[in-house]
């Protein structure tokens, strides 16, 4: 077929996004971290006593320092910071499909389109040849800014993705031609005629052409803003969190 080769990234760690956040919250709760569930933050500013004041739907909270991590909703809370880096929303279409019979993979499988999306690969000399080949053979994949990939969940289903569109606001409506094209590409990689779809959905994350992989800014002496501005949040989040907390002194 068209498969020429690949790389086995043995140090990669996969987590199930549908369960990991809840399990992290449970773990941190056992360590004494307090969560304010069903509570919305309305504003963050420097308090009169020199501390940080957070206004919420359940009253105010005072702290020595506040770290604002609200992702693509930063423009709702601190629009001046968001606008300074032209922060936008990236919407992506994904699907959950049944695993084809006989397939077992414990790895996340990327394809040539992935090489054009992740800086570690997109910066390599061979990336331009990959882009040229896709432009000639599958221009619609470049048009949707595709990252054709899949990963197996613990229950055996496959997470399949994904496309990318960018704007200040994004519509909640998915384009069927994009879903069909992505599913066809994954089916071709797996060597099957088609895939049975269980679910479809739209994901959204923050994107900025000016902030690099992430935005980290000390707004004043009591407030630090941190958000990912690419699709690598699950990969970089723990390192960025550690650096941010270390930088608070």
N, C-alpha and C positions, 0 to 999 in steps of 0.2 A: 504494500500500500504506500501511503505517503509518509509513513513514520520513518524518520531518519535516525533518531537517537534521542537521548534524554539525560537527565541528571537525577541521581538519587540523593536527596537531601536528608541524611539520616538523623541530623540533630534537630529537625523541626518537631515542634510539639503542637498537636491538634487539640482543640477543646470544642465541645458542643455548645454553640452560642445560645441554644434554647434552654440550657440548664445551668450554664456556668455562672451567670450573673446572680441567680438566686442562691447558688451554693456559696459563692463568695460572700454574699450578704450574711448567710447563716454562719459562716466561719468567723467573719469579723464581729458579728453579734456575740459569739461566744467569747471573744477577746475583749468585750466591753465597749465596742463601738455602738453609739446610739444612732438609730435611723429614724427620721421623721417621715413616715409613710403618708401618702395622700396629702402632701403638703407642697404647695407651690411657692417658689421664691418670686417676690414682686420687685425687689430692688436691693442693691448693695452699694453702700457708700461709707465714707469715713465718719465715725461717730463723734459726738461732741467731746467725749473723754479721750480722744486719740486712738480709740480702738476701731474695729470694723463693725458696722451695723447692718444686719440682714433683715429685711422686712419679708415676712411670709404670710400666708393665709391663716396661720395659727399664731400670729404674734411675732414680736421681734426677737432677734438673737444677737448677742454681742460676743465678739471674739477678738483675740489679739491679732489674728490674721485670718483672712478668708481666701480660699482658692476656688475660683469660679470655673467649673467644668461642665458646661451645658451644651457642648457640641454645636450643632448647626443652629441652635436657638440662641446663640450669643447675640444676634442682632435684636432679639426681643428684650434682652436684659441690659446689654451694654452696646447700643447701636454705634456709638462713636468708635469703639475698638474694632467692631466688625467691619465698619466701612473703611477704616484706615488700611485694611489689608484686602479690601474687595471680597469679603467673605460671601460665598454663595452656597447653595445647596446642590449636592450631587444625588440624583435619584437613580436607583439601579433596579432592574427587574431580575427576579430570581424564582426558582421553582424547587419543589421537593418531588422526587420521582422514586418509583420502585427500583430496586437494584435488579439489573438483568440477571437471569438465571445463570449460575456458574461463576459470577464475578465475586471476587473477594479482594478488597484493597484496603489497607490500613493507612494509606497515604492520601494526601490531597494532591490531585493531579492537575497540573497546569499545562497550557499549550503555548504555541507560538505567540498568540495574542497577549499572553501574560508577560512575555518578554518586553513588550512595548509599554507596559503600564507600571512596572516596578523599576525604580531608579537603578537598583543594583544590576539589573539586566539591560534596561533601556540605554544606559550609558556605555555599554560595550560596543566595540566597532561593528560587530555583526548585526546589531539591531536594525541598522538602516537597510540591510539586504532583506531582513524579515519583513520590514514595512513595505518595501518595494514589491515583494512577492505577494503579500496580502492585497496590496492596491491593485495588482493585476488579476489575482485569482478570486478574491473575496472582498471587494470594495465595501460591501454592505456591513461587514464586520468592523471596518474602520469607521464607517458612518455612524454606527451605534456605539463606538468606542468600547468594543467588546473585550471582555476577559473570559474566554471560554475555559471553564474549569469545573471540577466537581470534587466532592469529598464525601466519604461514607460516614453516616451517623452511627451511634452505638446500636440503634435498632435495625440497621441494615439498609435504610433508605439513603438516597443520595441527595445532597444539596448541590444544585446546579446553578451556575451563573455565567456571567451577568453582563448587563449593558450599563452605560453611563450617560446621563444628560445633566446639564448644568444651568442653573438660573438662580435668581434671588429667591423666588418661590417656585415650587414644582407642583404640577397637577398630580392628583392621586391615580390617574387613569393609566393603565398599562397598554402598550401597543402590541397587538397580537402577532404582527409580523416579526417583531423582535423576539418574542418568546419562542415562536416556531423556529426561527433561524438558530437561536441558541440551542434548542433541544436537538435540532438536526445535526449540529456540529458535535455535540456531546455523543449522540448516538453513533456518528461516524467514527469518533475516537474509540468508542467501545466495541465497534464492529457489529452493531445490532440495527435492525430496521427502524425501530422507534422506541420511545420510552413512555411508560404510563405515569401521567402527572397526578400527584395527590394534592398539591397546593401550589398556588402562585402568590407572590406578594411583591411589594415595593419597599426597598430600603432607602434610607436617606442619611447622608453624612455631610460634614462641612468640607468645603473645598476653597482654597485660595491660591491664586496665581502668584501671590507675593510673599507668602509666609513659609515656603518650603514644606517640609513634612509636618510641621506643627507650629502653632502660635503659643508662645509663652511670654507674657509681658507683665511687669510690675506696674499696675495702674497707679498706685500710690504706696505709701509705706505699710498699708494694712490690707491691700487687695492685690492678688495675683490672678491673672487670667491664663488658663491653659486649655487648649483644644487642639485636637488633630485636624489637619487641613488636607489630608490625603486619606486613602482607603487602607492605611496600615495601622489603624488604631489597636487592633488586637495583638499585633506584632510588637509595637513599640511602647504600649501603655505602661507596662510595669517599670521599664527603664526611665521613661519620662516622669512618672510619678516619683520615683526615688530621687532623681536629679532635682525635681521641683522642691520636694520636702527638704532635701539637704541644703538647697539654696536659701531657705528661710532662716537658717542660722539656729 
